Amino acid sequence: MPLGNSITEGYTDGTLTGPEMIGYRYGLRYLLKNAGYTLDLVGSQSNGSLYFNDCQHAGIGGTRDQYLISLLTSGYDERNDIQILVPPRPYLDEFNPDIILLHIGTNDVTHEDAAALTNQKISDILDLIDEYEARANKEVIVFLALIINRVKPWGSKAQVTTNFNDGIEAIAQARISAGDKIVIVDMENDAGFAYSYDIDMANDGEGLHPNNLGYSKMASLWFSSIASNYNTAPVISNIPDQVFDEGESSESIVLDNFVEDIENADQDIAWTAQQLGTANLNITINSSRQAVATPRDNEWSGNQTVVFTATDQGMNGKYVKYDGDTVVFTVTTVNDAPVITSTPALNASVGALYSYTMTATDVDNPSVFLSYITKPEWLAFSETAGLLSGTPGQADQGDNQVILRASDGLLNTDQNFTISVDFSNAVDDAESQIFNIYPIPARNYIIVEPGELAGEILLEIFSASGLCIQKATLVAHLKSYKFDTGNLAPGVYYLRLTNKTIHHTYKFSVIK
């Protein structure tokens, strides 16, 4: 917002119409745009439209600093008795500036002479700008001009102007020391003005308005002051939304490709990522500013909104700014194979019932279909219950291969295992017994006569399912051993006698 009087408006010598008055504004806009800045000149006034469309400003011809108080407070132009904003309301809130270029005091010096400094309202204007910052919750930098002087014939006013500038500079320096965001722009001395009608000043009869050359010098000094002191925010172009499969990671996003900052190089931009709502992703940003997202749960799918923020280093460590962009990460569902959750028994006994219930789950499907691929004839498989059961015979001794399958209709998971069938039937081959075992069936005990065989013998009792339930050691040359069966439930059992040279298994039953 260019803020001030007729010098901001662009008045020269009275020969220019409103659409021709470009002042310093046209040249400043050109320099900023050419340097890569994005800008919008704002204010209620409009002059220079013959040369450029973005010609708005807040320069009111003839106004003084005390009149700007009314303008900023309620939108009232006290100089011309015009209510600019209807209904009355704070002027800065209406136009929302980020930068204010304040050049005020020329008319105060003209009409008040030395009293202009005593009567000045610069501090009040700066206070109103601070109040606007608080309301808008934003940072505004005021570039405060030490106003241009005037042509030499107006010598007394020239000295008053210098004194006025000295006083304004002292006020500004005190506020800067207190933390106010003010940049002093010495238009009087640093713009390179030659205060002469035939060089930089218009022949306006007052000796106080620049000509086009003078305005271009003002534009140059405004520009260099802004470029040296004002930090623009990074600008993030649209980071594309990301889509990838469940259980995978997103492609690497090279964040440098999506940000521009006039004052800061890519490596000086700090990036952060914030997930909105639930945080379903792990997001890493490496030292090369490359971002990768990975689901925290490999089975998760859905949408996750992430806000990426780019923060610059500010201007000389001050006025740090940032920009953000929202990216939606979509994780698509991938069908997973069923998982078999049960473990089969790998041993079976001749004449004893074998059973195994197969169970399986699938994170993607509520129903899993069970079937068999390979099984021996003595086993039956229920696809609805997942029950594999049967009783092996003598001919089934040895290894029996089984392949069961769990399917979701698209993917299959096979369980491949081998059932070892052993334990010969002692009753069937009783005539070939090496040891004498009786009584069969047993009630409260069973007697084993090893026949004084040399060497220790390990005696083991197994249930029909192949579980070893009792053990005993028969010492060498033992003639007989009485084994208590009173604690055994009625049913079929197997007795195995083994040592380094002997391996015999006998089937017996217990009755009550």
DODOTI-75521 format. One record per residue (C-alpha): residue number from 1; chain; x, y, z. Coordinates in nm, 2 decimals. Layout:
 seq mol     px     py     pz
 NUM   A      X      Y      Z
...
This chain:
 seq mol     px     py     pz
   1   A   0.00   0.00   0.00
   2   A   0.15   0.33  -0.11
   3   A   0.03   0.57   0.16
   4   A   0.07   0.94   0.16
   5   A  -0.02   1.26  -0.03
   6   A   0.00   1.40  -0.38
   7   A   0.36   1.27  -0.42
   8   A   0.22   0.91  -0.37
   9   A  -0.07   1.00  -0.61
  10   A   0.18   1.11  -0.88
  11   A   0.12   1.48  -0.92
  12   A   0.38   1.68  -1.11
  13   A   0.31   2.03  -1.24
  14   A  -0.07   2.02  -1.29
  15   A  -0.05   1.91  -1.66
  16   A  -0.13   1.54  -1.60
  17   A  -0.47   1.40  -1.57
  18   A  -0.55   1.13  -1.31
  19   A  -0.51   0.84  -1.56
  20   A  -0.16   0.98  -1.65
  21   A  -0.03   1.01  -1.29
  22   A   0.19   0.72  -1.24
  23   A   0.43   0.87  -0.98
  24   A   0.69   0.63  -0.84
  25   A   0.43   0.35  -0.84
  26   A   0.47   0.24  -1.21
  27   A   0.85   0.22  -1.19
  28   A   0.84   0.04  -0.86
  29   A   0.60  -0.22  -0.98
  30   A   0.81  -0.28  -1.29
  31   A   1.13  -0.33  -1.08
  32   A   0.96  -0.57  -0.84
  33   A   0.79  -0.77  -1.11
  34   A   1.12  -0.79  -1.31
  35   A   1.29  -0.92  -0.99
  36   A   1.04  -1.20  -0.96
  37   A   0.81  -1.07  -0.69
  38   A   0.44  -1.12  -0.70
  39   A   0.26  -0.81  -0.59
  40   A  -0.07  -0.62  -0.59
  41   A  -0.08  -0.25  -0.52
  42   A  -0.38  -0.17  -0.29
  43   A  -0.58   0.13  -0.18
  44   A  -0.90   0.32  -0.24
  45   A  -0.74   0.56  -0.49
  46   A  -0.66   0.49  -0.85
  47   A  -0.42   0.69  -1.08
  48   A  -0.22   0.60  -1.38
  49   A  -0.46   0.36  -1.54
  50   A  -0.36   0.49  -1.88
  51   A  -0.03   0.30  -1.84
  52   A  -0.11   0.01  -1.60
  53   A  -0.41  -0.16  -1.44
  54   A  -0.26  -0.23  -1.10
  55   A  -0.25   0.14  -1.01
  56   A  -0.43   0.15  -0.68
  57   A  -0.29   0.34  -0.38
  58   A  -0.37   0.54  -0.07
  59   A  -0.23   0.88  -0.17
  60   A  -0.46   1.18  -0.12
  61   A  -0.35   1.51  -0.26
  62   A  -0.30   1.78   0.01
  63   A  -0.34   1.54   0.30
  64   A  -0.14   1.57   0.62
  65   A  -0.03   1.32   0.89
  66   A  -0.32   1.42   1.12
  67   A  -0.57   1.35   0.83
  68   A  -0.42   1.00   0.78
  69   A  -0.54   0.92   1.14
  70   A  -0.90   0.97   1.03
  71   A  -0.84   0.77   0.71
  72   A  -0.69   0.47   0.89
  73   A  -0.94   0.48   1.17
  74   A  -1.27   0.50   0.98
  75   A  -1.20   0.54   0.61
  76   A  -1.27   0.91   0.62
  77   A  -1.08   1.16   0.40
  78   A  -1.07   1.46   0.63
  79   A  -0.88   1.67   0.37
  80   A  -1.16   1.65   0.12
  81   A  -1.45   1.57   0.36
  82   A  -1.53   1.24   0.19
  83   A  -1.63   0.92   0.36
  84   A  -1.44   0.68   0.14
  85   A  -1.55   0.36   0.32
  86   A  -1.92   0.32   0.38
  87   A  -2.01   0.22   0.64
  88   A  -1.71   0.37   0.82
  89   A  -1.45   0.10   0.91
  90   A  -1.07   0.06   0.96
  91   A  -0.90   0.14   0.63
  92   A  -0.62  -0.12   0.65
  93   A  -0.86  -0.40   0.73
  94   A  -1.04  -0.32   0.40
  95   A  -0.73  -0.35   0.18
  96   A  -0.52  -0.60   0.39
  97   A  -0.16  -0.48   0.30
  98   A   0.16  -0.67   0.38
  99   A   0.38  -0.37   0.31
 100   A   0.31   0.00   0.36
 101   A   0.52   0.26   0.19
 102   A   0.46   0.57   0.40
 103   A   0.57   0.91   0.26
 104   A   0.40   1.19   0.46
 105   A   0.49   1.53   0.60
 106   A   0.53   1.75   0.29
 107   A   0.20   1.94   0.34
 108   A   0.26   1.96   0.71
 109   A   0.59   2.14   0.65
 110   A   0.43   2.37   0.39
 111   A   0.14   2.47   0.61
 112   A   0.28   2.44   0.96
 113   A   0.65   2.53   0.90
 114   A   0.86   2.44   1.21
 115   A   0.56   2.34   1.41
 116   A   0.51   2.04   1.17
 117   A   0.75   1.83   1.38
 118   A   0.59   1.92   1.71
 119   A   0.25   1.85   1.57
 120   A   0.34   1.54   1.38
 121   A   0.12   1.23   1.42
 122   A   0.37   0.97   1.28
 123   A   0.37   0.77   1.60
 124   A  -0.01   0.76   1.60
 125   A  -0.01   0.64   1.24
 126   A   0.24   0.37   1.33
 127   A   0.03   0.27   1.63
 128   A  -0.27   0.22   1.41
 129   A  -0.07   0.00   1.18
 130   A   0.04  -0.21   1.48
 131   A  -0.32  -0.24   1.59
 132   A  -0.41  -0.36   1.24
 133   A  -0.14  -0.63   1.26
 134   A  -0.28  -0.76   1.59
 135   A  -0.63  -0.77   1.44
 136   A  -0.52  -0.94   1.12
 137   A  -0.27  -1.17   1.30
 138   A  -0.01  -1.09   1.04
 139   A   0.32  -0.92   1.00
 140   A   0.33  -0.58   0.82
 141   A   0.65  -0.39   0.75
 142   A   0.64  -0.02   0.72
 143   A   0.89   0.14   0.49
 144   A   0.90   0.49   0.64
 145   A   1.03   0.76   0.41
 146   A   1.24   1.06   0.53
 147   A   1.05   1.28   0.28
 148   A   1.20   1.44  -0.03
 149   A   1.31   1.80   0.01
 150   A   1.22   2.08  -0.23
 151   A   1.37   2.32  -0.48
 152   A   1.64   2.55  -0.34
 153   A   1.44   2.88  -0.38
 154   A   1.23   2.75  -0.10
 155   A   1.53   2.75   0.13
 156   A   1.36   2.80   0.46
 157   A   1.11   2.52   0.39
 158   A   1.41   2.30   0.28
 159   A   1.57   2.33   0.62
 160   A   1.25   2.27   0.80
 161   A   1.20   1.95   0.59
 162   A   1.55   1.83   0.69
 163   A   1.47   1.90   1.06
 164   A   1.14   1.72   1.02
 165   A   1.32   1.42   0.87
 166   A   1.57   1.42   1.16
 167   A   1.29   1.41   1.41
 168   A   1.10   1.14   1.23
 169   A   1.41   0.93   1.20
 170   A   1.47   0.96   1.58
 171   A   1.11   0.84   1.64
 172   A   1.15   0.55   1.40
 173   A   1.48   0.44   1.55
 174   A   1.33   0.43   1.90
 175   A   1.04   0.22   1.78
 176   A   1.28  -0.01   1.59
 177   A   1.48  -0.07   1.91
 178   A   1.15  -0.16   2.08
 179   A   1.08  -0.43   1.81
 180   A   0.86  -0.24   1.57
 181   A   0.89  -0.36   1.21
 182   A   1.00  -0.03   1.04
 183   A   1.26   0.03   0.77
 184   A   1.38   0.39   0.73
 185   A   1.41   0.50   0.37
 186   A   1.60   0.82   0.34
 187   A   1.44   0.97   0.03
 188   A   1.58   1.31   0.10
 189   A   1.94   1.21   0.06
 190   A   1.97   0.85  -0.07
 191   A   1.74   0.87  -0.38
 192   A   2.00   1.09  -0.56
 193   A   1.77   1.39  -0.60
 194   A   1.90   1.70  -0.77
 195   A   1.66   1.95  -0.62
 196   A   1.63   2.16  -0.94
 197   A   1.34   2.23  -1.18
 198   A   1.55   2.14  -1.48
 199   A   1.66   1.80  -1.34
 200   A   1.44   1.60  -1.09
 201   A   1.17   1.84  -0.98
 202   A   0.85   1.95  -1.16
 203   A   0.79   2.32  -1.22
 204   A   0.48   2.32  -1.00
 205   A   0.52   2.66  -0.85
 206   A   0.58   2.51  -0.51
 207   A   0.91   2.33  -0.56
 208   A   0.80   2.01  -0.39
 209   A   0.68   1.76  -0.65
 210   A   0.92   1.53  -0.85
 211   A   0.90   1.51  -1.23
 212   A   0.91   1.17  -1.40
 213   A   1.28   1.14  -1.36
 214   A   1.25   1.22  -0.99
 215   A   0.97   0.97  -0.95
 216   A   1.19   0.70  -1.11
 217   A   1.46   0.77  -0.85
 218   A   1.21   0.73  -0.57
 219   A   1.10   0.40  -0.73
 220   A   1.46   0.28  -0.74
 221   A   1.52   0.36  -0.37
 222   A   1.18   0.20  -0.26
 223   A   1.28  -0.11  -0.46
 224   A   1.63  -0.15  -0.32
 225   A   1.49  -0.10   0.04
 226   A   1.23  -0.37  -0.01
 227   A   1.47  -0.61  -0.17
 228   A   1.72  -0.56   0.11
 229   A   1.47  -0.58   0.40
 230   A   1.15  -0.75   0.31
 231   A   1.13  -1.13   0.30
 232   A   0.87  -1.28   0.08
 233   A   0.71  -1.61   0.17
 234   A   0.80  -1.93  -0.02
 235   A   0.55  -2.02  -0.28
 236   A   0.46  -2.39  -0.31
 237   A   0.31  -2.49  -0.64
 238   A   0.07  -2.79  -0.63
 239   A   0.24  -3.10  -0.51
 240   A   0.05  -3.38  -0.68
 241   A  -0.16  -3.63  -0.48
 242   A   0.01  -3.97  -0.44
 243   A  -0.14  -4.31  -0.51
 244   A   0.04  -4.64  -0.42
 245   A  -0.04  -5.00  -0.32
 246   A  -0.10  -5.13   0.03
 247   A   0.22  -5.25   0.20
 248   A   0.43  -5.04  -0.03
 249   A   0.59  -4.69  -0.01
 250   A   0.50  -4.38  -0.21
 251   A   0.74  -4.26  -0.48
 252   A   0.99  -4.00  -0.36
 253   A   0.86  -3.65  -0.38
 254   A   1.14  -3.41  -0.47
 255   A   1.01  -3.11  -0.28
 256   A   1.26  -2.86  -0.44
 257   A   1.06  -2.90  -0.76
 258   A   0.75  -2.75  -0.60
 259   A   0.88  -2.44  -0.42
 260   A   1.01  -2.10  -0.52
 261   A   1.15  -1.83  -0.30
 262   A   1.31  -1.51  -0.42
 263   A   1.55  -1.47  -0.12
 264   A   1.63  -1.83  -0.02
 265   A   1.79  -2.11  -0.21
 266   A   1.62  -2.45  -0.21
 267   A   1.87  -2.59   0.04
 268   A   1.77  -2.31   0.28
 269   A   1.41  -2.41   0.29
 270   A   1.30  -2.62   0.58
 271   A   1.01  -2.87   0.52
 272   A   0.77  -3.03   0.76
 273   A   0.47  -3.27   0.70
 274   A   0.17  -3.28   0.93
 275   A  -0.10  -3.55   0.90
 276   A  -0.46  -3.43   0.95
 277   A  -0.68  -3.65   1.16
 278   A  -0.54  -3.99   1.23
 279   A  -0.18  -4.04   1.14
 280   A  -0.16  -4.36   0.93
 281   A   0.17  -4.29   0.76
 282   A   0.53  -4.26   0.85
 283   A   0.67  -3.96   0.64
 284   A   1.04  -3.90   0.61
 285   A   1.20  -3.60   0.46
 286   A   1.57  -3.64   0.40
 287   A   1.85  -3.38   0.37
 288   A   1.79  -3.35   0.00
 289   A   1.43  -3.25   0.06
 290   A   1.28  -3.57  -0.07
 291   A   0.97  -3.70   0.10
 292   A   0.86  -4.06   0.12
 293   A   0.54  -4.20   0.29
 294   A   0.51  -4.55   0.42
 295   A   0.19  -4.69   0.60
 296   A   0.25  -4.76   0.96
 297   A   0.03  -5.08   0.92
 298   A   0.12  -5.29   0.61
 299   A  -0.25  -5.39   0.59
 300   A  -0.39  -5.04   0.60
 301   A  -0.55  -4.88   0.29
 302   A  -0.74  -4.56   0.25
 303   A  -0.68  -4.18   0.23
 304   A  -0.45  -3.97   0.44
 305   A  -0.44  -3.59   0.41
 306   A  -0.10  -3.44   0.47
 307   A   0.00  -3.07   0.49
 308   A   0.35  -3.00   0.36
 309   A   0.50  -2.67   0.49
 310   A   0.80  -2.49   0.35
 311   A   0.96  -2.24   0.59
 312   A   1.24  -2.00   0.48
 313   A   1.52  -1.84   0.68
 314   A   1.38  -1.49   0.67
 315   A   1.57  -1.18   0.59
 316   A   1.88  -1.16   0.81
 317   A   1.71  -1.40   1.05
 318   A   1.39  -1.18   1.07
 319   A   1.05  -1.20   0.91
 320   A   1.06  -1.58   0.87
 321   A   0.77  -1.69   0.64
 322   A   0.62  -2.01   0.52
 323   A   0.37  -2.16   0.27
 324   A   0.17  -2.48   0.28
 325   A   0.02  -2.73   0.04
 326   A  -0.23  -3.01   0.10
 327   A  -0.15  -3.35  -0.05
 328   A  -0.38  -3.66  -0.04
 329   A  -0.20  -3.99  -0.01
 330   A  -0.42  -4.28  -0.13
 331   A  -0.32  -4.63  -0.04
 332   A  -0.51  -4.88  -0.26
 333   A  -0.62  -5.22  -0.13
 334   A  -0.41  -5.52  -0.25
 335   A  -0.56  -5.87  -0.20
 336   A  -0.35  -6.07   0.05
 337   A  -0.33  -6.45   0.05
 338   A  -0.50  -6.64   0.33
 339   A  -0.29  -6.72   0.64
 340   A  -0.31  -7.07   0.78
 341   A  -0.31  -7.04   1.16
 342   A  -0.32  -7.41   1.27
 343   A  -0.04  -7.67   1.29
 344   A  -0.10  -8.04   1.21
 345   A   0.01  -8.34   1.41
 346   A   0.28  -8.52   1.22
 347   A   0.25  -8.86   1.38
 348   A  -0.03  -9.12   1.37
 349   A  -0.06  -9.47   1.50
 350   A  -0.20  -9.78   1.33
 351   A  -0.55  -9.84   1.45
 352   A  -0.58  -9.51   1.63
 353   A  -0.79  -9.22   1.51
 354   A  -0.59  -8.92   1.37
 355   A  -0.76  -8.58   1.35
 356   A  -0.64  -8.23   1.26
 357   A  -0.86  -7.92   1.22
 358   A  -0.72  -7.67   0.97
 359   A  -0.80  -7.30   1.04
 360   A  -0.71  -6.99   0.82
 361   A  -0.78  -6.62   0.82
 362   A  -0.77  -6.35   0.55
 363   A  -0.75  -5.97   0.63
 364   A  -0.93  -5.89   0.30
 365   A  -1.20  -6.15   0.30
 366   A  -1.44  -6.27   0.57
 367   A  -1.47  -6.62   0.40
 368   A  -1.18  -6.86   0.33
 369   A  -1.24  -7.18   0.13
 370   A  -1.06  -7.49   0.25
 371   A  -0.98  -7.80   0.04
 372   A  -0.72  -8.07  -0.01
 373   A  -0.48  -8.13  -0.30
 374   A  -0.32  -8.45  -0.18
 375   A  -0.41  -8.70   0.10
 376   A  -0.39  -9.07   0.16
 377   A  -0.70  -9.28   0.12
 378   A  -0.73  -9.35   0.49
 379   A  -0.79  -8.98   0.56
 380   A  -1.11  -8.79   0.49
 381   A  -1.13  -8.40   0.47
 382   A  -1.43  -8.19   0.55
 383   A  -1.42  -7.86   0.35
 384   A  -1.68  -7.69   0.57
 385   A  -1.52  -7.79   0.90
 386   A  -1.16  -7.81   0.79
 387   A  -1.14  -8.15   0.97
 388   A  -0.88  -8.40   0.84
 389   A  -0.95  -8.73   1.01
 390   A  -0.91  -9.11   0.97
 391   A  -0.76  -9.43   1.12
 392   A  -0.45  -9.57   0.95
 393   A  -0.41  -9.95   0.90
 394   A  -0.10 -10.17   0.89
 395   A  -0.05 -10.09   0.52
 396   A  -0.04  -9.72   0.59
 397   A   0.28  -9.73   0.80
 398   A   0.55  -9.49   0.69
 399   A   0.53  -9.14   0.55
 400   A   0.20  -9.01   0.42
 401   A   0.20  -8.68   0.23
 402   A  -0.08  -8.43   0.27
 403   A  -0.14  -8.10   0.10
 404   A  -0.43  -7.88   0.22
 405   A  -0.53  -7.55   0.06
 406   A  -0.68  -7.22   0.19
 407   A  -0.82  -6.99  -0.08
 408   A  -0.99  -6.65  -0.10
 409   A  -1.09  -6.72  -0.46
 410   A  -0.80  -6.53  -0.60
 411   A  -0.49  -6.63  -0.40
 412   A  -0.41  -6.97  -0.25
 413   A  -0.20  -7.08   0.05
 414   A  -0.10  -7.44   0.07
 415   A   0.00  -7.64   0.38
 416   A   0.23  -7.93   0.28
 417   A   0.32  -8.18   0.55
 418   A   0.39  -8.55   0.61
 419   A   0.22  -8.78   0.86
 420   A   0.44  -9.06   0.99
 421   A   0.24  -9.37   1.08
 422   A   0.40  -9.62   1.31
 423   A   0.33  -9.85   1.61
 424   A   0.26 -10.21   1.49
 425   A  -0.04 -10.39   1.64
 426   A   0.08 -10.63   1.91
 427   A  -0.24 -10.83   1.89
 428   A  -0.20 -10.89   1.52
 429   A   0.15 -11.03   1.55
 430   A   0.12 -11.18   1.89
 431   A   0.27 -11.51   1.78
 432   A   0.59 -11.34   1.68
 433   A   0.64 -11.16   2.01
 434   A   0.99 -11.16   2.15
 435   A   0.86 -11.06   2.49
 436   A   0.57 -11.20   2.69
 437   A   0.31 -10.94   2.77
 438   A   0.00 -11.02   2.97
 439   A  -0.28 -11.00   3.07
 440   A  -0.44 -10.85   2.75
 441   A  -0.68 -10.68   2.79
 442   A  -0.54 -10.54   3.12
 443   A  -0.73 -10.40   3.41
 444   A  -0.50 -10.28   3.69
 445   A  -0.16 -10.39   3.57
 446   A   0.03 -10.55   3.28
 447   A   0.33 -10.77   3.31
 448   A   0.63 -10.76   3.08
 449   A   0.88 -11.05   3.07
 450   A   1.19 -10.94   2.87
 451   A   1.34 -11.29   2.90
 452   A   1.66 -11.18   3.08
 453   A   1.78 -10.99   2.78
 454   A   2.11 -10.83   2.83
 455   A   2.12 -10.44   2.85
 456   A   1.88 -10.19   2.98
 457   A   1.54 -10.15   2.80
 458   A   1.33  -9.83   2.77
 459   A   0.96  -9.90   2.82
 460   A   0.72  -9.63   2.69
 461   A   0.34  -9.62   2.70
 462   A   0.16  -9.42   2.43
 463   A  -0.20  -9.31   2.39
 464   A  -0.39  -9.39   2.08
 465   A  -0.31  -9.04   1.95
 466   A   0.07  -9.10   1.98
 467   A   0.13  -8.91   2.31
 468   A   0.38  -9.06   2.54
 469   A   0.21  -9.08   2.88
 470   A   0.45  -9.30   3.09
 471   A   0.81  -9.42   3.08
 472   A   1.02  -9.68   3.28
 473   A   1.36  -9.83   3.25
 474   A   1.40 -10.21   3.28
 475   A   1.74 -10.31   3.41
 476   A   1.95 -10.58   3.25
 477   A   1.86 -10.94   3.32
 478   A   1.53 -10.85   3.46
 479   A   1.30 -11.15   3.45
 480   A   0.97 -10.96   3.47
 481   A   0.83 -10.61   3.52
 482   A   0.48 -10.53   3.65
 483   A   0.35 -10.20   3.51
 484   A   0.06 -10.03   3.69
 485   A  -0.23  -9.95   3.45
 486   A  -0.48  -9.86   3.72
 487   A  -0.45  -9.49   3.64
 488   A  -0.52  -9.54   3.27
 489   A  -0.86  -9.48   3.13
 490   A  -1.02  -9.76   2.93
 491   A  -0.91  -9.76   2.57
 492   A  -0.63  -9.87   2.33
 493   A  -0.26  -9.81   2.41
 494   A   0.07  -9.89   2.27
 495   A   0.38 -10.03   2.46
 496   A   0.72  -9.97   2.31
 497   A   1.04 -10.15   2.42
 498   A   1.37 -10.01   2.28
 499   A   1.74 -10.01   2.33
 500   A   2.04 -10.00   2.09
 501   A   1.94 -10.33   1.93
 502   A   1.57 -10.37   2.00
 503   A   1.27 -10.18   1.87
 504   A   0.93 -10.35   1.93
 505   A   0.58 -10.20   1.97
 506   A   0.28 -10.38   2.10
 507   A  -0.09 -10.29   2.11
 508   A  -0.30 -10.35   2.42
 509   A  -0.62 -10.24   2.57
 510   A  -0.73 -10.14   2.92
 511   A  -1.08 -10.23   3.06
 512   A  -1.24 -10.17   3.39
